[in-house]
């Protein structure tokens, strides 16, 4: 019963805020530029096709999931104060955001169709993995479904990573959180720079990184469009489970007050 109450509350909250994100995106990208062109007397040069990006809804959904996936401590504190435990909070949040992914992907597909068939005739990139995996089964319906599954898992990887990071940050005070948010990207940038330097200057090339990435992507000398979709499905699902496991472990360690 508590899971149902928590899930319903979070899902309603997430749907409202996601709608707000969509509205802000439309206002900032479509309405505001249109008003500016009218004020400047350049309305004849304004076209909806030029103003709208093909991946608008996907960008909004991705940004939304990263933000709300990382917001952990505030929701945890609210639930604990209302008698809902850590495990219930974690699973209800995961389930609610999972529904948001499915709902958001449905919006992405609908927006992509409208963009490419109504707003403009150019390819909008609504199915960004179709160019890689869209011809593997040589069956239009199955190929389309496999690309949708890969896309959902891809979005889920971002969400799971955000949840893991957010639950980790939830263990620390605001000051330490700021330090970690600023310091970790800098450290990762330095490590990446060193790895690139080693790869380009050393006789010991880091070919294994390329091999691992191509294996996870399903590439094995296939033509573009015929990459094996099962590889990213499996690797994506495994990655999501690992990140959710990390997030779950950190969530169980949250305390009120910190």
Buried (B, 14 or more C-beta within 10 A) or exposed (E): EBBEEBBEBBBEEBBEBBEEBBEEBBEEBBEEEBEEBEEEEEEEEBEEEEBBBBBBBBBBBBEBBBEBBBBBBEBBBEBBEEEBBBEBBBBBBBBBBBBBBEBBBEBBBEBBEBBBEEBBEEEBBBBBBBBBBBBBBEEEEEBBEBBBBBBBBBBBBBBBBBBBBBBBBBBBEEEEBEEBEEEEEEEEEEEEEEEEEEBEEEEEEEEEEEEEEBEBBBBEEBEEEBBBBBBBBBBBBEBBEEBBEBBBEBBEEBEEEE
